[in-house]
Amino acid sequence: MLRKVFYISDGTAITAEVFGHAVLSQFPLEFDALTIPFVETVAKAEAVKAQINDCFITTGERPLVFHSIVKAEIRDVIYSSEGLDYDFLNTFVAPLEKQLGIAAAPALHRTHGKTNDGYEARIDAINYAMENDDGQTMKHMDKADLILLGVSRCGKTPSSLYLSMQFGIKAANYPFTEDDMDNLKLPDALKRNKSKLFGLTINPERLHEIRQSRMSDSRYSSLRQCRLEVKEVEMMYKRERIPFVNTTNHSVEEIATKIIEATGLKRHMF
């Protein structure tokens, strides 16, 4: 039986999930995780406590409980359960209060709430990424913070959306297709914004696998076509001096971080 893990918060539980997953990923084990957001009352906390205690009774093992709870009375209920508590917020709050010389002023939903200064920037960036995905339009390229280039299925769309959602960056993306290969060049709208261009590439064998799952045994997915497109696009990157990264062995989070590091773009929101 897999070890049970609870991610609990009086907000979205995103912080508890991210920190908890980062810690548990260090161990070569699988876990049975349950996320419980918006535990905003003592009554809800008591219900969660009962779940944790039932899990302990059923499995004979104390479940791991990662939480980021602002209200002390709710946090105390979770503390009183049979779970093994890992409290992310308060592990750091007390030492920081000493260093900063000021008492913390906890408030619900401040971390991911709509009142966050970067909220509107994130919404604008997400809308921009969706409207300017896969070269749907070239009218608004001048408004982009970043324009991702690459062959079909190399990771442009997920990278653009991740950059918009997590960094508030207006990221457009433009595909190079089979029809472009005979005379591969930058369209005028991209030339005009050359300083914003960043290329993605991928190993042809991996591209072949991805395309096979989408359109099996087609010219589009053939290994020969994948090799041709990747080669031509990488040659263009070098010819035009466009920085690029190979996405083959990287998650979307890693790709986005590499792009940020290479371009020097700043996060527009938290």
Secondary structure per residue as TSV (DSSP state, phi and psi in degrees):
chain	resnum	aa	ss	phi	psi
A	1	M	-	360.0	134.8
A	2	L	-	-71.3	145.9
A	3	R	E	-67.6	131.3
A	4	K	E	-81.0	138.2
A	5	V	E	-129.5	134.3
A	6	F	E	-113.0	131.8
A	7	Y	E	-109.9	116.2
A	8	I	E	-128.1	142.3
A	9	S	E	-157.4	156.5
A	10	D	S	-89.7	5.8
A	11	G	S	-120.7	-138.1
A	12	T	-	-76.7	-18.6
A	13	A	S	75.5	6.6
A	14	I	H	-63.1	-43.9
A	15	T	H	-61.5	-46.3
A	16	A	H	-62.0	-41.5
A	17	E	H	-63.8	-48.0
A	18	V	H	-63.8	-49.3
A	19	F	H	-65.7	-44.5
A	20	G	H	-62.6	-45.2
A	21	H	H	-63.4	-39.3
A	22	A	H	-61.7	-40.2
A	23	V	H	-69.6	-48.0
A	24	L	H	-70.2	-24.1
A	25	S	T	-65.6	-13.9
A	26	Q	T	-75.9	-11.1
A	27	F	S	-110.3	133.0
A	28	P	S	-78.0	59.2
A	29	L	-	-134.8	159.7
A	30	E	-	-104.5	147.3
A	31	F	E	-128.9	153.2
A	32	D	E	-100.6	101.5
A	33	A	E	-101.7	144.1
A	34	L	E	-132.6	124.9
A	35	T	E	-101.7	129.7
A	36	I	E	-127.3	99.3
A	37	P	-	-89.2	170.6
A	38	F	-	54.2	45.4
A	39	V	-	-86.0	84.0
A	40	E	-	-103.7	-3.3
A	41	T	S	-131.4	160.2
A	42	V	H	-63.0	-36.5
A	43	A	H	-61.7	-43.7
A	44	K	H	-64.7	-39.5
A	45	A	H	-63.0	-38.5
A	46	E	H	-65.3	-37.0
A	47	A	H	-66.9	-39.6
A	48	V	H	-66.9	-40.8
A	49	K	H	-57.4	-41.7
A	50	A	H	-62.9	-39.1
A	51	Q	H	-62.2	-44.1
A	52	I	H	-63.1	-45.1
A	53	N	H	-66.5	-39.0
A	54	D	H	-62.5	-38.2
A	55	C	H	-63.1	-41.4
A	56	F	H	-63.7	-43.6
A	57	I	H	-63.9	-40.4
A	58	T	H	-71.1	-42.8
A	59	T	H	-97.4	-23.0
A	60	G	S	79.7	2.8
A	61	E	S	-120.5	139.0
A	62	R	-	-71.4	123.6
A	63	P	-	-69.1	152.1
A	64	L	E	-82.7	131.6
A	65	V	E	-124.8	108.3
A	66	F	E	-100.7	125.0
A	67	H	E	-142.4	154.8
A	68	S	E	-135.2	81.9
A	69	I	-	-111.9	127.5
A	70	V	-	-80.0	-48.3
A	71	K	-	-74.9	127.3
A	72	A	H	-63.2	-39.3
A	73	E	H	-66.8	-32.6
A	74	I	H	-75.4	-41.7
A	75	R	H	-60.6	-39.1
A	76	D	H	-64.8	-32.8
A	77	V	H	-65.5	-43.8
A	78	I	H	-65.7	-39.8
A	79	Y	H	-57.0	-33.7
A	80	S	T	-81.7	0.2
A	81	S	S	-80.4	178.8
A	82	E	S	-87.0	8.2
A	83	G	S	-79.8	161.1
A	84	L	E	-91.7	109.1
A	85	D	E	-83.9	135.0
A	86	Y	E	-130.2	101.8
A	87	D	E	-98.7	103.6
A	88	F	H	-69.6	-46.9
A	89	L	H	-63.1	-52.9
A	90	N	H	-79.3	-10.2
A	91	T	H	-63.5	-31.7
A	92	F	H	-106.0	-21.9
A	93	V	H	-63.5	-50.5
A	94	A	H	-60.1	-48.5
A	95	P	H	-60.9	-36.9
A	96	L	H	-69.3	-34.7
A	97	E	H	-59.5	-39.4
A	98	K	H	-67.1	-44.0
A	99	Q	H	-68.9	-38.9
A	100	L	H	-86.8	-15.4
A	101	G	T	69.4	29.1
A	102	I	S	-148.9	143.8
A	103	A	-	-76.7	142.0
A	104	A	-	-65.6	150.7
A	105	A	-	-123.6	77.7
A	106	P	-	-60.1	143.1
A	107	A	-	-147.2	135.8
A	108	L	T	-62.1	143.6
A	109	H	T	63.9	14.3
A	110	R	T	-68.6	-34.2
A	111	T	T	-66.2	-47.1
A	112	H	T	-119.4	15.3
A	113	G	S	-77.0	167.3
A	114	K	T	-69.0	-20.4
A	115	T	T	-78.5	-8.2
A	116	N	S	-55.7	137.8
A	117	D	T	-56.8	-29.5
A	118	G	T	-94.0	7.6
A	119	Y	H	-59.6	-49.7
A	120	E	H	-64.5	-35.7
A	121	A	H	-62.9	-38.3
A	122	R	H	-68.2	-44.8
A	123	I	H	-62.1	-44.6
A	124	D	H	-60.3	-41.8
A	125	A	H	-67.5	-40.0
A	126	I	H	-64.2	-45.6
A	127	N	H	-60.6	-40.9
A	128	Y	H	-63.5	-45.7
A	129	A	H	-60.9	-39.4
A	130	M	H	-70.7	-39.0
A	131	E	H	-73.7	-23.3
A	132	N	T	-117.0	34.8
A	133	D	G	-86.7	135.7
A	134	D	G	57.9	34.5
A	135	G	G	67.3	25.5
A	136	Q	S	-56.6	-37.6
A	137	T	-	-146.2	149.3
A	138	M	S	-110.9	6.2
A	139	K	T	-70.1	-28.4
A	140	H	T	-113.5	19.6
A	141	M	G	-62.3	-29.3
A	142	D	G	-65.0	-21.8
A	143	K	G	-88.7	-5.5
A	144	A	-	-72.2	146.9
A	145	D	S	-84.3	-27.7
A	146	L	E	-154.8	142.8
A	147	I	E	-127.3	114.7
A	148	L	E	-89.3	137.9
A	149	L	E	-118.8	157.8
A	150	G	E	159.4	170.7
A	151	V	E	-72.5	166.4
A	152	S	T	-62.0	133.1
A	153	R	T	75.4	27.3
A	154	C	S	-98.7	-0.5
A	155	G	S	111.8	14.8
A	156	K	H	-66.2	-49.6
A	157	T	H	-64.8	-51.3
A	158	P	H	-61.7	-34.8
A	159	S	H	-67.7	-41.3
A	160	S	H	-62.1	-45.8
A	161	L	H	-67.3	-38.4
A	162	Y	H	-64.5	-42.8
A	163	L	H	-62.4	-36.3
A	164	S	H	-72.7	-41.8
A	165	M	H	-74.7	-39.0
A	166	Q	H	-97.4	-20.8
A	167	F	H	-122.8	-9.8
A	168	G	-	69.8	24.1
A	169	I	-	-93.0	131.2
A	170	K	-	-79.6	100.8
A	171	A	E	-114.4	115.3
A	172	A	E	-92.5	164.7
A	173	N	E	-144.6	149.3
A	174	Y	E	-134.0	129.8
A	175	P	E	-95.8	145.5
A	176	F	E	-103.3	126.0
A	177	T	-	-109.8	176.8
A	178	E	G	-55.3	-38.0
A	179	D	G	-67.0	-20.3
A	180	D	G	-83.4	-16.9
A	181	M	G	-66.1	-29.6
A	182	D	G	-70.4	-26.3
A	183	N	G	-146.9	66.2
A	184	L	-	-73.0	120.1
A	185	K	-	-154.6	167.2
A	186	L	-	-82.5	131.6
A	187	P	-	-63.2	159.4
A	188	D	H	-57.3	-39.4
A	189	A	H	-63.1	-30.5
A	190	L	H	-81.0	-38.8
A	191	K	H	-57.9	-41.1
A	192	R	T	-65.5	-23.4
A	193	N	T	-118.4	37.3
A	194	K	G	-59.7	-32.1
A	195	S	G	-67.4	-16.1
A	196	K	G	-96.5	-4.4
A	197	L	E	-79.2	140.1
A	198	F	E	-145.3	131.0
A	199	G	E	-97.6	146.9
A	200	L	E	-115.8	140.8
A	201	T	E	-134.6	176.9
A	202	I	-	-159.4	151.2
A	203	N	-	-64.1	133.9
A	204	P	H	-55.7	-37.1
A	205	E	H	-64.0	-40.5
A	206	R	H	-69.9	-38.3
A	207	L	H	-62.1	-41.5
A	208	H	H	-57.7	-45.0
A	209	E	H	-61.7	-44.5
A	210	I	H	-64.9	-45.5
A	211	R	H	-69.5	-31.8
A	212	Q	H	-60.8	-38.5
A	213	S	H	-70.8	-18.5
A	214	R	H	-96.4	-47.0
A	215	M	S	-141.1	81.3
A	216	S	T	-66.2	145.0
A	217	D	T	54.5	37.6
A	218	S	S	-112.6	165.7
A	219	R	T	-59.0	-40.6
A	220	Y	T	-55.8	-39.1
A	221	S	T	-96.5	-2.8
A	222	S	-	-64.8	145.8
A	223	L	H	-61.5	-36.4
A	224	R	H	-61.0	-46.5
A	225	Q	H	-65.5	-39.6
A	226	C	H	-62.3	-43.4
A	227	R	H	-63.8	-42.7
A	228	L	H	-61.2	-49.3
A	229	E	H	-64.6	-45.0
A	230	V	H	-62.5	-44.4
A	231	K	H	-60.8	-48.0
A	232	E	H	-64.1	-42.3
A	233	V	H	-68.7	-40.8
A	234	E	H	-64.9	-37.4
A	235	M	H	-62.9	-39.3
A	236	M	H	-66.5	-41.5
A	237	Y	H	-55.0	-46.6
A	238	K	H	-68.8	-39.6
A	239	R	H	-65.1	-40.1
A	240	E	H	-91.8	0.5
A	241	R	T	57.1	48.1
A	242	I	-	-98.5	122.7
A	243	P	-	-64.4	147.0
A	244	F	E	-151.0	163.0
A	245	V	E	-135.5	146.1
A	246	N	E	-87.5	123.2
A	247	T	-	-91.4	-2.3
A	248	T	T	-51.5	-50.2
A	249	N	T	-107.2	22.4
A	250	H	-	-122.4	143.6
A	251	S	-	-74.9	167.2
A	252	V	H	-62.7	-33.1
A	253	E	H	-64.1	-42.3
A	254	E	H	-68.7	-39.9
A	255	I	H	-60.6	-47.6
A	256	A	H	-60.7	-42.3
A	257	T	H	-65.0	-39.8
A	258	K	H	-64.7	-38.3
A	259	I	H	-64.7	-46.3
A	260	I	H	-59.7	-43.8
A	261	E	H	-64.6	-41.4
A	262	A	H	-74.3	-34.8
A	263	T	H	-91.3	-22.0
A	264	G	-	78.0	11.7
A	265	L	-	-64.2	146.9
A	266	K	-	-103.5	145.8
A	267	R	-	-63.8	133.4
A	268	H	-	-95.8	-6.5
A	269	M	-	-159.6	165.5
A	270	F	-	-126.2	360.0
